[in-house]
């Protein structure tokens, strides 16, 4: 398997890893500069030359994975018999620098409702390195022609057509998925809010709408849904930046996307 395919496999599995690259070589070494190894939690693909270099790179990569380390590292190796190594002697005679680049699990975002605002939001979020889930009960919102604007996405886009119960998709979403609820139907929004609060593995939950809408929803979530105040407070509404007040779909989408991306940066701090 090529290193590109290995990285894609980790991405599809939503598993973190490390890309190991021979960055520089001086003198004799087992592999030339550019050789690559992909390290996962339990598997490896490719090779940077075997022996001590590769074993140390794998050990350090798995330590980085376990620690959730985001910054790359550079390790230098002298390949001679005068150096004390962890995993045996390599005496090719040269020196090697190996770059370790973390491959984190990308964030996941689910947009429930791909109407005017939802599609504009999808266009913005599709430019980010995300797993982007688009869910709608209306098949005409999810046609290939309508979603062609996402054809060059950086994100991995997953489309879900759920004619009856869109809330069933919540259980299928990856752990930590950030949910944005903006369907065409307030009853559907309410059902999604209730179901999202019952799905503990989700990340943030955002609801589009007015203060009056939220007053009604909050009361129903407490009286009919049986949720306590702390649980209901998991839902953020309104969503978007408060100082962006335009009502055009594209403007609302920019505001919501900016608010979401700002929350991502806060999580990283």
N, C-alpha and C positions, 0 to 999 in steps of 0.2 A: 504494500500500500504506500502511495506517495505521501509526503508530509502534508501536502495540501488536503488530501483526502482524510488523513488522520485528524487534522484540525477540524475539518467539517464534521467528522464523526463525533468528536467531543462536543462540538456545538449542538449537533442534533440531539445528543444525549443530555445536554445541559449539564456537562461535567467540566470542571476546571482542569487546566493542564499547564504545561510549560513548553515553549518552543525553544530548543537548544540549537545554537548555530555556532560552527567553527568560524570565529570572527577573523582571526589572523593566524598565520603560520610562518615561523622562521626556521629555516633548516628542514630536517627530515621529520615527518609526522605521519601518523596512520591515515589521516584524511586531509584533503585540501580545504582551504577556506571556502565557506559556503555550504559544507556538509551539514545536514540537519537531522535532529532527533526530536520526536514529539513524545513527551512524558505525560501519561495520565496517572490517576491514583493507583491503578493496578496493572496497566499495560504500557508498553512503549512501541514506537514505530520508527524505523530508520536507525541510523547509527552515526556517531561522531568519531568512530575509530575503535571502540571497544576498550578493554583494559581499564586502568585506573581513571583515565580522563572520563570515559563514559559512565563508570560506576559512581564517581564523585558527582558528576553532573546529574545523574538520576537521583542520587540521595538528596542533593541540595534542592532539586526541582520538587521533590515530594515534600520536603520541609517547607518550601515556599507555598505549595498547595495547601498544606495543613494549616499554615499561619495566615492564609488569605493575602499573601504579600502581593502588592500591585506594581512595585517598582522593579525594573530589570536589574540583573546583576551580571558582572563580568568576572570570570575566574581565569587566572593564569596558571599554566602548567609548564614545568621544565621536565623534559623527557630524557632523563639520564639516571644512572644508577647511584648517584650521590644524593638523591632526594628521597626522603622517607615518605612513602605513599600509604594511603589507607587500603588500597586494593591491589597490591603487587607492584612490580617494577615495570616501567616502560622506558626503554633506553634507546629510542630512535635517534636521539641526539639533538632534536630541535626544541622549540618552544611553541606553545599553542595558547591562544586566548579563546575562551568559550563564552558566548552571550546567552543568558537565560532570560527569556521574555515570558512573563505570566500570560496565560490565556484564561481570563476570568469568565465565569458564567455570565452571559449578558442578561440585562434586565428584561422583564416581560411586561407588556402593557396590553390590556384588553379594553377595546372601545365597544360598548353596547349601544348600537344605534348608528348606522352609517348614512344618515341623512345629510343635509347641507353642511351642518357644522361637523358632523362625524367624518365626512369625507375630507373636508379641509384639514381637520386635525390629523387624519391618517396620512395625508400628503406631507405634513410637517414631520410627524413622528417617523415616517418611513425613511427619512434622511439620517436617522440615528441608528446606531448599532444595537438593535433591540430584537426581541421576538414580539411581533405585533399581531394581536388577535382582533379580528373584525367580526362582530356578531350582529345579525339582524334577522328579524322574522320575515322580512319582505325580500323575496327573491330578486325583485327588480332593482334593489339597492346594491346587489352584489354581482351584477352581470359583469362578464369579462370586459365589455366595452366601457362600462362605467369605472371599473377599477384599473383600466389600462394606464391611468395617470400614475400608478404605483409600479409600473413595469421595471423601472430602473432603481428600485428601492435598495438602500443599504440594509434595511431591516429584513428579517425573515417574516414574510406576511402569511398569516394563517386565516383563512376565511371560513366562517361557520354560518350556515343557513339553518336556523332553528324555527320552523314555522309555528310551533306551539309553545314550547317552554324554554325560552332562552336561558333561564336561570340554571338549567341542567348543565350548561357549558362551564359554569363556575367550578364544578368538581373536577373538570378535565384540565383546568389551567395549571401551569407550573406553580410550584410553591413560590410565594412572594410576589405573584403577579399584581401589578397596580391596575385597579379597575376604575373605568370612567363610564358613568351611566348617563346616556343622553338619547334615549329612544324617542319615538314619535308619540308614545302613549304613556300618560301618567300612571295608569294602572300597571303597565309593564315596568315602568321605573320603580314603582312601589314594591312590586313582587321581587325585583332584582335587589333592591336595598335590603329587604327582609332576608332573602337567600344569601346575600353576600355576608351579612352579619352572622349567619349560621355556618359560614365557611372559614374556619380559623386560619387556614394556611395562606390566605390572601395577604397582599401587601396593603397599600392604602386603598381607600374607597372614596371616589369623588362623584358627586351628583350635580348635574347642571339644573338650573332653575331659580325661581324667585324665592324671596323670603316667605311669601304667603304659601307657596307650594311646600316648603320645608316645614312650616308650622303644621300643616295637615299631615304630612308624612311622619313627622316626629311623634305626633299624637297617636297615629295608627300603629307605628312600630312599638310603642309602649303598651297601648291598650289591647290591640289585636295580636301583635307579634310577641308580646311578653318580654321584650328586651328592656334591660335596665338602662339608666342614663349613661353610664360609662360605656356600655356597648354601643349605644346609638351614637355616641360622640366619635366613634371610629369613622363615621361618614363625614367627609368635608363638603360643605356646601355654603355659599356658592364656590365654584371652582374658577380659577383664573386669577389674574392680577387685578386688584381692586381699582388701581388707577387707570386701567384701560377699560373704557366704558362704551366703546362702539358696539353696535348690534349686528353689523354685517357678519355673515358666517366665517369669513376668512379672518376677520379681526378677533372674533371670539376664539377661534381656533388657535391663533397666535398667543393670545392671553393664556389659554388653558395649557398649551404646550410649554410656554415659558414658566408657568407656575410649577408644572410637573418636573421640568428639567432642573429648576431651582431646588426642588425638594430632593432630587437625586444628589445634587452637589452637597446639600446639607447632610445627607446620609454618609457621604464619603469623608466628611470632616472629622 
